[in-house]
Amino acid sequence: MSTSAKRSPRITALLWLASLLASALMLWLAREHFAIELWPETIALPEPGLFALACALHPVYAVLRAMRLQYALDPLVAAAEPGTRFDRRSLYGSGFVSFLVLLLMPLKLGEASRPILLAQGRQPGVGLAEAIGAVALERVIDGVLICLMLFGGLAAAHADRALVHEQLGVVQAFGRLMAAGFGIALILALLAARSPTRSAALVAKLCAPLGPAISTFALRTTSRIAGSFAALFGAQRWLAMVLVSLLYWAVTTAQLWLVAHACGVPMSVAAATATVAIIGLSIQLPGGPAQAGTFQVGAGAALTLLVGAIGSELAAVAAASFVASMFAL
């Protein structure tokens, strides 16, 4: 047996151990600071009809999540084989399967499954590098939109309820940090799309000290990834992708608002928007499978910040029911 084969189970075990430890730590923080359990003893649904509506929106959510990449992938396929588009079975199948893989894999490693599955579809003009570029650009667009939702939702909720909380500064600082990261990533993607050849040459030059093989690989891979950016912007499909992404996040916000009111948590639309953003940013942190721990911390922080301290037993049951129901959904 080769050394790499012996090392693989050990690395897998370490990844799972790190994931479970991170999840346990986050769940402990959620319980100690926000009184949120992974699964509470009591689930209260005073308005089950609203929860049913939230469940009915889930197929819409799943379809929107899976379909968005068509705007980035179709131009690549059309450039390689005019008159064709990315196979819809591969598009939706990869979206649905990758979502399940993301729930099962540790430390958000499941994020790598979507580009791998897309590349295995063997569509003309779309290899692994192009699939990585399309998925990366989708994530950057999501990140920018989430940050806009965060600050817009916080501003509106703060104005509506005159909310002042010591955690507000921490959330805003974290939001600014994430916004800066996603903003820089978007600028780099735009620059790469404008001149894929020049961008690839620059990356190859930076990798030159690592050896000619790595430099050549970086040149080829960066050129293909930047080419996927250029295809999206060159085909003028980016606006459609942004609009569908906005609809995707609107459906997500509607689901959360419905679940909150189904559980008896008083939450405005602005607060629901900010809550989606806070949870969305929180689960970017590496954690356990299905984002267990990071989800609860984000939801608990959002509830404390936007709904108020969980002071009574009834409010605590409502909050715990909301977080558990939303996590299950």
N, C-alpha and C positions, 0 to 999 in steps of 0.2 A: 504494500500500500504506500502511495506517495505521501510526502510530508504535507502537501496541501490538502490531501484527502483526510489525513489525520487531524489537521488543524481546523477543518470546516465544522465538524460537530462542536468543537470547543468554542469557536467564534460564535456559532449559533446559540450555544448555551449562555455565553457571556452577554449577548445581545438581549436574550430573553430575561436574564437576571437583571440587567440594567433597566430594562423596560418595566418589569414588575416592581422593582424598587422605586423607580420614578413615579409609577402609578400609586403605589402605597403611600409615598410621601405626599403627593398631591391630594389623595383622598383624606389623609390625616389633616392636612391644612384646611380642606373644605369642611371637615367635621369640627375642628377646633375653632376656626375663625368665623364660619358662616352657618354652622349647625346643619350642614348638608351631608346626608349619607348617600352611599352608592345606591342602596335600595332601602327606603324607610319601612318601618313596621306597618304604617297605615298609608294608603293611597286614597285621597279624597277627590272625587270628581262631581262637584255639585251641578255642573252643566255638561253632562255626557254628550249632548248633541253637538256642542262646540268641538269636543275632542274628536267626534266622528267626522266633522267637517275638516279638521286638521289632517286626519288620516286620509280622507278623500283627496286632499291636495298632494299627497305623497307621490302618486304616479306622475303628476305634472312636474313635481320637483325633480324626480328621477330622469324624466325625459329631457327636461331643459338642461340638466347637468350633463347628460350624455351627448346631446346634439350640438352643443356650442362649438365644438372643435371642427365642425364641418366647414365653418367659415375660414379656418386656417388651413385645413387639409385639402379642400376641393381645388384651390388654385394650384397646389403642388401637383395633384393628379392631372389636372387639365393641361399644365405646362408640359408634362411628360407624355401625355396621350390626349390630344385635343378632343373635346366633345364628351369627355367622361368625368365622373366625380368619384369621390371616395365611397367605397361600398358601405351602404347604410347598415347592413348586418354587422359588419366589423366595427363600425362606429358606435352603434348602440350596445352591441355585445361587450365591447371593451369597456364602455362606460359602466354598465351594470356589474360586470365581473370585478373590475378594479375597485368599485365601491365596497364590495364584500371583502376583497383582499385587504383593503385599507383598514377595515374593521378588525381583521384577524392578525395582521402583522405587527410586530413590536416597533417602537420608536419611529412611527410614521414611515417605515421602509416600504409600506404598501404603495406609497406615492409613485414608486418606480414601475408599478405594474401597468399603468395606463399606456405609457409610451412603448413598453415592451409588447403589450398586446396589440397595439396599433401597428407596430412594425411587423408583427407576425401575420397581419392581414395581407402582406405582400401586395400592396397596391403600388401602381407605377408612380415613381417620383417620391415615395414615402418610405424611407428607411428608418433606422433607430434614431439617427441624429435629427432628422426632420421631425419625427414624432416628439422627441425631447424638446425641440424648439417650440413646437406648437403648444405642448402642455405647459412649458415654462411661461410662455407669453400669456396663456390663459390664467395661470396662477398670479402673475404680476397684475393683470387687469383686475382680478378678484381682490388682490391686496389693496390696490388703490381705491377701489369701490368700498371696501370694508372700512378703510380709514376715513373716507368721506362720510360714510354712514355713522361712524363713531362720533366724529366731531359735530355733525349735523344733528344727530339724535341727542347727544348730550346738551347741545345748545338749546334745542327746542324743549327738552324735558326740564332743563334747568329753568328756563323762562316760564314754563307752565306751572311748575310746582315749587319754585324758589328753593331748589335743592342746594344745600351746602353740606358737604361731607368731606372729611379729612382724606378719604380715599380718592376723591376726584382728581387731585393733583397727580397722584401715582398713576391712575388710569390714563390721564391726558399725557403724561410724560412717556408712558409706554406706547401710547398711540402715536406720539410724535416720532419716537424712535422707529417704529414700524413703518410709518408713513415715509420717513426719510429713506429707509431701506428699499421700499417698493418704488418710491419715486426715482431713486438712482437706477434701479433695475430697469424701469421703463425708459429712462433716458438712454441707457446703454443699448437697450433693444432697438430704439429708434435710430441711434447712430449706426448700429450694426446693419439694420435694414437699409439704411441709405447707401452704405458702401460695404457689402459683404466681403469683397476681395481685400480691401484695405484693413478691415477689422480682423480678418483671418491672418493677414500678414503680421499685424501688430501682436496678436496672441502668440503666433509662432516665434516671433522675435523674443518675446518675454520668456518663452519656454526653451529657448535655444541652450541656456546653460545646463539644462537637464539632459541634453543629448539630442542627436539628430533624429532618432526614431520618435521620441516624444514630441519634438518640434514639428515633424511631418504629420504626426497624428493630430496634433492640435490645429495645424493649418487646415487639414482636410475636414475635421469635425466642426470647427468653428465656421468654416465657409458654408457648410451644409445647414448648420443651425441658423446662421445669419440669413441664409437664403430662404429659410422658412419664414423668417420675419418679413423679409422683402416681398415674398409672395402674398402674404396677407395684406400688407399696406399697399402694395402695387396693384392688387386687384380691387382695391377700395372695399374690402369686406370687413374692415376693422370696425366700422360703425355698427354694422349688423351684429357683430360679435359682442360689442359693448351693450347694445340694446337688449339682446337676449340675456346677457349677464345681469343687467338691471332687473329684467323680469324674473330671473332665477332668484335673485336676492329679495325681490318683492314677495315672491311666493314663500320663501323661507321666513321672512318677517311675519307674513300673514299666519303661517303655521304656528309660530311661536306665540303670537298674540292670541290666537284661538285656544291654544293649550293653556296659556296663563289664565285666561278668563274661565276656561273649563274647570280649572283647579281652584278658582276663587282668588286669584292674585290680581289685584287692581293694577293694570298696566296700560298706559297710553300708547298710541302708535309710535310716538317719538321714543318713548322708553323701550318699546319692543325693538325698534330699529337699532338703538344703541346696545341693547342686550345681545342681539344677533352679532353685532360687530365685536363686542367684548369677548363673547364666546369664540367667535371666529379667530380672533387674535390669540386667545388663550390656547386653543388647540393647535396652534402652530408650534408650540413647545413640544419636544419629544416626550412621549409618555408611554402609557400602556396601550394594549390593544383596544380598539374602539374609542380611543382618546379618554379612557377611564381615568379620572383624576383631574386632568387638565380641563375637561368639560365642566366638572363639578365646581372647580375653583372659579372658572370664568363666570358660570351661572350664579354662584353664590355672591361673588363680588358685584355683579350687575344688579342682583336683587337688593342687596344692602345699599347700594349707591342710588338706585333709581326708584325703588319701591319703599325703602325705609327699613329701619331696624326690625328684625323679627322678634317682637317683644312678647306676644301672647302665644299660647299653645295652639290656638286656631290658626294664627298666621304662620306659625312654624310648620304645621301640617300642610297648609296650602303651598308654602314655598317648597317643602320637600317633595310634595306630590308633583308640582310643576317641573322641578329639575329631573326627577325620575322619569316622568312621562315623556318629557322632551328628549331625554337621553335615549329612551327606548325607541322613540319615533325616528 
